[in-house]
Amino acid sequence: MRSIVGRTGGKTKIKKQIINLIPKHKTFVEPFVGGGAVFFGREEPSEVEVVNDRDPDIYHIYKDTQEIGNELSNADFTSYRDKFERLKKQKSFKSKKERLYRNLYLSINSFRADRRSYNEHKHKGRKSKPGKNFRESDYQGRLKGVKIFRQDYDKVMKKFDAPDTFFYLDPPYSRAIDNRDYEFNIIDIDELNKLLRGLKGKFLLSYDDTPQARKVFKGFKIRSIKTVYELGHGKKRELKELLISNY
Ligand SMILES: C[S@@+](CC[C@H](N)C(=O)[O-])C[C@H]1O[C@@H](n2cnc3c(N)ncnc32)[C@H](O)[C@@H]1O
């Protein structure tokens, strides 16, 4: 299943490689879920599933979809600049349906689903109407029973850590601090490393390939992979990333 919405740094292009490395587990936890390419990309749900993101819009997309997502199965997400700008300013909502519509509209019609920069060209030349994926997929059904949080990653990790837990971690990378991709984007990798060293469960961490990361995470299994990032306006950049694990 495709993600509900994209997210800068989304793992759509390399999700298969990541999913193939997931070990046997009971509880699946994504503490930095974003668009959740890996969460939705797995063929079978895990027995217990937990997603978390500090960003309130992302959190509400999951929470509202879980509760009332199918109410938007006829929604029209056709892109208009004035509507986009109006919805961007809207911060209070009469209903969950109204809030979900706003968050999806902004995601569907922005660059890299950042919900800030209007992308009038995004759907030009495409046959399907914006939002087709959301309208036609049973995301409400898929999210049934999933535990959804809006906390700092470490809190959720400590709460669900156990020998049969698997964590897939995709934190903002070192470069996210400069390009302000996310509202919450500063992750102290020494703190993260400390937490990972003490885990009872298994983890797989995506991170950018920097000398600092290789040094901090030394001793864990480190795989290097290549991926391509969309920079917007049709531009792409190939980058090396690390997949770091304790198994
Ligand atoms: C790289 S994105 C995840 C991309 C995702 N894997 C995908 O496929 O779309 C990182 C996410 O971490 C969230 N985040 C940043 N700091 C956080 C924190 N301290 N605790 C939890 N989530 C955080 C951001 O809001 C963002 O959605």
The ligand as a Tripos MOL2 file, in Angstrom:
@<TRIPOS>MOLECULE
LIG
   27    29     1     0     0
SMALL
NO_CHARGES

@<TRIPOS>ATOM
      1 C1         12.6240   11.8100    7.5700 C.3       1 LIG1
      2 S1         10.9840   12.0690    8.1490 S.3       1 LIG1
      3 C2         10.3830   10.4700    8.0490 C.3       1 LIG1
      4 C3         10.1210   10.0620    6.6290 C.3       1 LIG1
      5 C4          9.3270    8.7810    6.5350 C.3       1 LIG1
      6 N1         10.1220    7.6370    6.8740 N.3       1 LIG1
      7 C5          8.6650    8.5940    5.1850 C.2       1 LIG1
      8 O1          8.8720    7.5700    4.5690 O.co2     1 LIG1
      9 O2          7.9600    9.5080    4.7640 O.co2     1 LIG1
     10 C6         11.2420   12.4120    9.8390 C.3       1 LIG1
     11 C7         10.0240   12.7030   10.6730 C.3       1 LIG1
     12 O3         10.4220   12.8220   12.0440 O.3       1 LIG1
     13 C8          9.5950   13.7770   12.6830 C.3       1 LIG1
     14 N2         10.3190   14.2280   13.8950 N.ar      1 LIG1
     15 C9         11.3060   15.1440   13.9780 C.ar      1 LIG1
     16 N3         11.7800   15.2370   15.2410 N.ar      1 LIG1
     17 C10        11.0850   14.3380   15.9740 C.ar      1 LIG1
     18 C11        11.1400   13.9360   17.3420 C.ar      1 LIG1
     19 N4         11.9820   14.5090   18.2080 N.pl3     1 LIG1
     20 N5         10.3150   12.9540   17.7690 N.ar      1 LIG1
     21 C12         9.4350   12.3910   16.8930 C.ar      1 LIG1
     22 N6          9.3340   12.7350   15.5840 N.ar      1 LIG1
     23 C13        10.1580   13.6870   15.1220 C.ar      1 LIG1
     24 C14         9.3620   14.8480   11.6320 C.3       1 LIG1
     25 O4          8.1780   15.5700   11.8820 O.3       1 LIG1
     26 C15         9.3030   13.9980   10.3420 C.3       1 LIG1
     27 O5          7.9760   13.7050    9.9720 O.3       1 LIG1
@<TRIPOS>BOND
     1     1     2 1
     2     2     3 1
     3     2    10 1
     4     3     4 1
     5     4     5 1
     6     5     6 1
     7     5     7 1
     8     7     8 2
     9     7     9 1
    10    10    11 1
    11    11    12 1
    12    11    26 1
    13    12    13 1
    14    13    14 1
    15    13    24 1
    16    14    15 ar
    17    14    23 ar
    18    15    16 ar
    19    16    17 ar
    20    17    18 ar
    21    17    23 ar
    22    18    19 1
    23    18    20 ar
    24    20    21 ar
    25    21    22 ar
    26    22    23 ar
    27    24    25 1
    28    24    26 1
    29    26    27 1
@<TRIPOS>SUBSTRUCTURE
     1 LIG1         1 GROUP 0 **** ****
